[in-house]
Amino acid sequence: MDYYDGYTRAGAITLSYIDLYTMNLIGNYEPNFKSIYENSKWVLENGKIDGTPFLEINTT
């Protein structure tokens, strides 16, 4: 489950859904959004399995 529908919050996100460009733009108008941008950037930069070009998969 990787969505938020107003009632349920996901515990995971598909990495290809992370749009850093747009998150950064939103952060220019909503300062609280900067932490979401930074956390998302960290996830993208650290989502690889060490020593491989592969991304970690969460099957829950």
C-alpha positions in Angstrom: 0.0 0.0 0.0 1.6 3.3 -1.1 -1.1 5.9 -1.0 -2.8 8.4 1.3 -6.5 8.8 0.7 -7.4 11.1 3.6 -8.1 8.3 6.0 -5.3 5.7 5.6 -1.6 6.6 5.5 0.8 4.2 3.7 3.9 2.8 5.3 5.8 2.6 2.1 6.1 4.4 -1.3 7.1 3.4 -4.7 10.4 5.2 -5.4 9.3 6.2 -8.9 6.4 8.2 -7.4 8.8 10.6 -5.6 8.8 13.9 -7.5 11.7 15.9 -5.9 11.3 18.8 -8.4 7.7 19.4 -7.5 8.3 18.9 -3.8 11.0 21.5 -3.9 8.7 24.0 -5.7 6.0 23.4 -3.1 8.6 23.9 -0.3 9.2 27.4 -1.7 5.6 28.3 -0.8 5.1 26.1 2.2 8.2 26.0 4.4 6.9 22.9 6.4 7.1 20.9 3.1 10.9 21.3 3.0 11.3 18.4 5.5 9.2 16.2 3.3 11.5 17.1 0.4 14.6 16.3 2.4 13.2 13.0 3.7 12.2 12.0 0.2 15.6 12.9 -1.2 17.2 10.8 1.5 15.0 7.8 0.6 16.0 8.1 -3.1 19.7 8.4 -2.4 19.7 5.6 0.1 17.2 3.2 -1.4 19.8 1.1 -3.2 21.0 -2.3 -1.9 24.7 -1.9 -1.1 27.1 -3.0 -3.8 24.4 -3.4 -6.4 22.5 -1.1 -8.9 19.3 -2.6 -7.5 16.7 -0.9 -5.3 15.3 -2.5 -2.2 11.8 -3.9 -2.6 9.2 -3.8 0.2 6.5 -6.4 -0.4 4.2 -5.5 2.5 
